[in-house]
């Protein structure tokens, strides 16, 4: 996996990840340049299967200042994710039967410099699970600080 262009940090906090997939993403015009410039936000984004196709919804990719004013794609437009039919059918089955959610974890450049999306099947965490995650992070942070102090 290559360089991350945008991450959804909140997804790792709100959901427990079950399985991850790689998907291509259909972008328009200057959106790739905007992604490379770090002008993307995946905070409230999610993926959904609509009519047998996978879409990234609510992701914000803002346009660059150099983008021509006549061609500025909608920043929150639904973007099609590209996966094999069998994978989409498998994901759709798990989402509908098991009550799982499709979350986009990151947008990144692969080895061939093509923008890809890391999509995950996830299950929502309860409040006590989130508290447990916070406690674990704080304990790890304290342990690292203690090790740093004695080394």
N, C-alpha and C positions, 0 to 999 in steps of 0.2 A: 504494500500500500504506500501511496505517495504522500505528498504534502496536503495537510488539511487546509481548506479554504474557509470553511465555516463549521462550527461545532454547536451541537445542542446540549449544553451542559445540564440544563434543567431536566432533560429527559432521563438522564442517569439517576437523578435525585428522585423524580416522581414515579419512575417505572423500574421494575426488575426485568432485565433483558433475558429473553428465552432463546432466541435464534436471530442471527444477523444475515443479511443478504446484500449483494452488490447490485446496483441498478444504474443503467445509463440515464441521462436526463436530457430532455429536449429543451434547448435554450434558444433565445432569439437575439439577433444582432449583437449589441455590445454587452450582453449579460455575462459572457465569459470574461471579458476584460474587467467588468465590475467585480466579479467573484475573485479574480486574481488580485484586485486592489483591496479585497477584504470588505466589500460593501454588501454583505449578506447577513441576514438574521434568521435563525431557525427556531427562535424561542418558543413560539406557539404553533409551530408547523406540525403537520401530521400527514399521513398517506392514507388513501382510500381507494378501494377497487370500485370503479364506476363503469358499468356496461362491459365488464371483462377486461378493462384496461386500468392500469395503476396510475394514480395522479398524486402529485405533491401539492398540498393545499396550505394556504396561509403562510408560505415562506416569503420573506421580504428580500428582494434583490434590488437595491436602489441603483439608479442610473448614474453614469459618470457625468461630470460637468462638460466633457468634450463630446458627449452624445448629441447628435443633431436634434434640434427641438421638434422637428416634424416626426421623428421616429424615436419615441421613448415608450418602450413596452410597459404595460401595467406592472407595477412593482410587486403586487400581491396576486398576480394571475396564476391560475392553476397550471402546473407544469407536468407534462407527461413523463412518467418513469418507464424505462425500457427494461423488460425482463422477459424470459421465456414463458410461453403460455402455461406449461406445466407448473412452473414456480408460482405464477399468479394464481392458478387454480388451487394449489396447495395452500397458499397464504389466505385466499378467500375462504376456504373451508375452515381453517383454524380460527379466523377472525369471527366467522358467523357462528360456529358451534361452541368454541371454547371461551368466547367473550374476550378475546385478546385485542390489543390495539396495535396498529402499525405506526411506528414512530421513525422519523428520519434523524439519525444520530449525527451525521456529518456529510458535508460535501467536500470532495477531495479530488486531486489530480492523480490519475494512475501513472504507471510507468511510461505510457505512450502520450502523456500530457492531455488526456481526455478527462473531462469532468464527470465524476461518478458520485452517486449518492449511496451512503451506507444506511440501509433500511433495516429496522429490527422489529420482530414480533415481541411485544412487551405486555406485561401484566401490571396494572396499577398498584402502587404501594399504599398501604393504610398509614394513618398518622403515626402509629407506634413503630412501623417499619422505617419511616423517615427519621424519627428520633434516634433509632438504633444506628442508622447510617451516619448521622451527625456525631453520635458518641464514638463510633469506630474511627471516623476521620480525626476527631480531636485526640483520641488516644494515640493514633499513629503519629500525629503532629508532635505530641509531647514526647513520644519515644524517640523520634528523630532529633528533637532538640536536646534531649538528654544524651544521646549518642554523640552528638556534635560537641557537647560540653566536655565530655570525657576523652575525646579523641584528640 
